[in-house]
């Protein structure tokens, strides 16, 4: 009887351990701008677009905004996380984007590092900008995907004080609005032939990937073990 009770407790313990592992693995990727260095003599900034918690990311499209009234962009290069990947940067230097906006697209055959710099940029301070002035940076993840489909992404706004520190303004998840648009589009009749919607549905990670069915089976097994022990004891009596 004692052995059966221990076996049941073991099954429940396994269920709890498995659940904690799945919850820990469902962190939301974060993409943000970071001022790495300020060169007072040259009146320039070294800025990186960085990612954290980007597990299994293989491709993406980012839109970066900076204050063109205070900064002048200089040539940029791939960060260490995108080393060896296909990278395309469209900005006021290499493409047709206006000052203050950049579009970055990348793709890789394998998952890129989950943490690190995606793009390293340089900026010159414009005349009139002095230490203590605030400069705003913002990045939006128009698409971030991996082996499991599209990923929701946290993209806070960054406010940098020249010569001092930067502060982070909490922001929403970029794909929240996209998901709402998908829901609205699903409610509307499609104009495409065959009745197919033009909206592509991805496997969006919401952080709730708990294997409920597995837990139910484990729980049922534990109950069966305990019930079997009780029935055997009664028969012996």
C-alpha positions as CSV (number, residue, x, y, z in Angstrom):
1,X,0.0,0.0,0.0
2,X,2.8,2.4,1.0
3,X,4.6,1.8,-2.3
4,X,1.4,2.6,-4.3
5,X,0.9,5.9,-2.4
6,X,4.6,6.8,-3.0
7,X,4.1,6.1,-6.7
8,X,1.0,8.4,-6.9
9,X,2.9,11.2,-5.1
10,X,5.7,10.7,-7.6
11,X,3.4,11.1,-10.6
12,X,2.0,14.4,-9.1
13,X,5.5,15.7,-8.4
14,X,6.5,15.0,-12.0
15,X,3.5,16.9,-13.2
16,X,4.4,20.0,-11.2
17,X,8.1,19.9,-12.3
18,X,7.1,19.6,-16.0
19,X,4.7,22.6,-15.6
20,X,7.4,24.8,-14.2
21,X,9.7,24.0,-17.0
22,X,7.2,25.0,-19.7
23,X,6.3,28.3,-18.0
24,X,10.0,29.3,-17.7
25,X,10.6,28.6,-21.4
26,X,7.8,31.0,-22.6
27,X,9.5,34.3,-22.2
28,X,8.7,37.1,-24.6
29,X,11.5,38.3,-26.8
30,X,12.5,41.9,-26.2
31,X,14.0,44.2,-28.8
32,X,15.3,47.6,-27.9
33,X,17.8,50.4,-28.6
34,X,20.9,50.9,-26.4
35,X,23.4,53.7,-26.5
36,X,26.6,51.9,-26.0
37,X,29.0,54.9,-25.9
38,X,29.1,58.7,-26.1
39,X,32.2,60.4,-27.6
40,X,32.1,63.9,-26.3
41,X,35.1,65.1,-28.4
42,X,33.7,63.7,-31.6
43,X,30.1,64.5,-30.6
44,X,29.0,61.1,-31.7
45,X,27.0,58.1,-30.3
46,X,27.5,54.3,-30.7
47,X,24.0,52.8,-30.7
48,X,22.9,49.1,-30.9
49,X,19.6,47.5,-31.7
50,X,19.6,44.6,-29.3
51,X,17.5,41.5,-28.6
52,X,16.9,39.5,-25.4
53,X,15.1,36.2,-24.9
54,X,14.9,35.6,-28.6
55,X,14.9,31.8,-28.5
56,X,14.6,30.0,-31.9
57,X,14.4,33.3,-33.9
58,X,15.4,32.8,-37.6
59,X,14.1,35.9,-39.4
60,X,12.6,39.2,-38.8
61,X,11.8,42.7,-40.1
62,X,12.4,45.7,-37.8
63,X,11.6,49.4,-38.2
64,X,13.8,51.8,-36.3
65,X,13.1,55.4,-35.5
66,X,15.5,58.1,-34.2
67,X,15.3,61.8,-33.8
68,X,16.5,63.2,-37.1
69,X,16.4,66.8,-35.7
70,X,19.1,65.9,-33.3
71,X,21.0,63.1,-35.0
72,X,22.7,62.4,-38.3
73,X,23.1,58.7,-39.2
74,X,26.5,57.3,-40.2
75,X,27.0,53.8,-41.8
76,X,25.8,50.8,-39.8
77,X,26.8,47.2,-39.7
78,X,25.5,43.8,-38.5
79,X,25.7,43.1,-34.8
80,X,27.2,39.9,-33.5
81,X,23.8,38.1,-33.3
82,X,23.4,38.5,-37.1
83,X,26.9,37.6,-38.1
84,X,26.7,35.3,-41.1
85,X,23.0,35.9,-41.8
86,X,21.3,37.5,-44.8
87,X,20.9,41.2,-43.8
88,X,19.3,44.1,-45.7
89,X,19.3,47.7,-44.3
90,X,17.2,50.4,-45.9
91,X,17.9,53.9,-44.6
92,X,18.7,57.4,-45.8
93,X,22.2,56.4,-46.7
94,X,21.6,53.1,-48.5
95,X,18.0,53.3,-49.7
96,X,15.0,55.5,-50.0
97,X,14.0,56.0,-46.4
98,X,13.8,59.5,-45.0
99,X,16.1,60.6,-42.2
100,X,14.8,59.3,-38.9
101,X,13.7,55.9,-40.1
102,X,15.4,52.6,-40.9
103,X,14.1,49.2,-42.0
104,X,16.1,46.1,-41.2
105,X,15.3,42.7,-42.6
106,X,17.3,39.5,-41.8
107,X,17.0,35.8,-42.4
108,X,19.0,32.8,-41.3
109,X,18.9,29.0,-42.0
110,X,19.5,28.4,-38.3
111,X,18.3,30.1,-35.1
112,X,20.3,33.2,-34.3
113,X,21.7,33.8,-30.7
114,X,18.9,34.6,-28.3
115,X,20.7,37.6,-26.8
116,X,23.0,40.1,-28.5
117,X,23.2,43.0,-30.9
118,X,21.2,42.8,-34.2
119,X,22.5,46.1,-35.7
120,X,25.3,48.5,-34.7
121,X,24.8,52.1,-35.7
122,X,26.7,55.4,-35.4
123,X,25.2,58.9,-35.1
124,X,26.6,62.4,-35.1
125,X,25.0,65.0,-32.9
126,X,23.7,68.0,-34.8
127,X,24.6,71.5,-34.1
128,X,22.8,72.9,-31.1
129,X,22.5,69.5,-29.3
130,X,24.2,69.6,-26.0
131,X,24.8,67.4,-23.0
132,X,21.6,67.0,-21.0
133,X,19.3,67.1,-24.0
134,X,17.0,64.1,-24.4
135,X,17.0,61.9,-27.6
136,X,14.3,59.3,-28.3
137,X,14.9,55.9,-30.0
138,X,12.2,53.4,-30.9
139,X,12.2,50.1,-32.7
140,X,9.1,48.2,-33.9
141,X,9.2,44.5,-34.7
142,X,6.9,44.3,-37.8
143,X,7.8,40.6,-38.0
144,X,9.8,38.2,-35.8
145,X,9.6,34.5,-36.5
146,X,11.1,31.2,-35.7
147,X,10.5,27.5,-35.8
148,X,7.2,27.8,-34.1
149,X,5.8,30.7,-36.2
150,X,5.4,34.4,-35.4
151,X,6.5,35.8,-32.0
152,X,5.0,38.5,-29.9
153,X,7.8,41.1,-29.1
154,X,8.3,43.6,-26.4
155,X,9.7,46.9,-27.8
156,X,10.1,49.6,-25.2
157,X,10.8,53.2,-26.2
158,X,14.3,54.5,-25.1
159,X,15.0,58.1,-24.0
160,X,18.7,58.9,-23.9
161,X,20.1,61.9,-22.0
162,X,23.2,63.1,-23.8
163,X,26.3,62.5,-21.6
164,X,24.3,60.7,-19.0
165,X,22.0,57.6,-19.0
166,X,19.1,56.2,-20.9
167,X,15.7,55.4,-19.6
168,X,13.2,52.9,-20.7
169,X,9.5,53.7,-21.3
170,X,7.4,50.5,-21.0
171,X,5.6,49.7,-24.2
172,X,3.1,47.1,-25.4
173,X,3.8,44.1,-27.5
174,X,4.1,44.9,-31.2
175,X,2.0,42.0,-32.3
176,X,-1.0,42.9,-30.0
177,X,-2.4,45.3,-32.7
178,X,-1.6,42.8,-35.4
179,X,-3.5,40.1,-33.6
180,X,-6.5,42.4,-33.2
181,X,-6.4,43.3,-36.9
182,X,-6.4,39.5,-37.7
183,X,-9.4,39.1,-35.5
184,X,-11.2,42.0,-37.2
185,X,-10.3,40.7,-40.6
186,X,-11.6,37.2,-39.8
187,X,-15.0,38.8,-39.0
188,X,-15.1,40.5,-42.4
189,X,-16.0,38.6,-45.6
190,X,-12.9,38.1,-47.8
191,X,-12.8,39.5,-51.3
192,X,-10.4,36.8,-52.5
193,X,-11.6,34.0,-54.7
194,X,-12.4,30.7,-52.9
195,X,-13.4,32.5,-49.7
196,X,-9.8,32.5,-48.4
197,X,-8.7,35.4,-46.1
198,X,-5.7,37.4,-47.2
199,X,-4.5,37.6,-43.6
200,X,-1.7,35.1,-42.9
201,X,-2.2,33.4,-39.6
202,X,1.0,32.5,-37.7
203,X,1.5,30.3,-34.7
204,X,1.8,33.1,-32.2
205,X,3.4,32.3,-28.9
206,X,1.3,33.7,-26.1
207,X,3.3,32.2,-23.2
208,X,0.6,29.7,-22.5
209,X,2.0,26.5,-23.8
210,X,1.0,24.3,-20.9
211,X,0.6,20.7,-22.0
212,X,-2.8,20.3,-20.3
213,X,-3.6,16.8,-21.8
214,X,-0.3,15.4,-20.4
215,X,-1.1,16.7,-16.9
216,X,-4.6,15.1,-17.0
217,X,-3.2,11.8,-18.0
218,X,-0.6,11.9,-15.3
219,X,-3.2,12.9,-12.7
220,X,-5.5,10.1,-13.8
221,X,-2.7,7.6,-13.6
222,X,-1.9,8.7,-10.0
223,X,-5.5,8.4,-9.0
224,X,-5.7,4.9,-10.5
225,X,-2.6,3.9,-8.6
226,X,-4.1,5.1,-5.3
227,X,-7.5,3.6,-6.0
228,X,-5.9,0.2,-6.9
229,X,-4.0,0.3,-3.5
230,X,-7.2,1.0,-1.6
231,X,-9.1,-1.8,-3.4
232,X,-6.4,-4.4,-2.7
233,X,-6.3,-3.5,1.0
234,X,-10.1,-3.9,1.2
235,X,-10.0,-7.4,-0.5
236,X,-7.3,-8.5,2.0
237,X,-9.5,-7.4,4.9
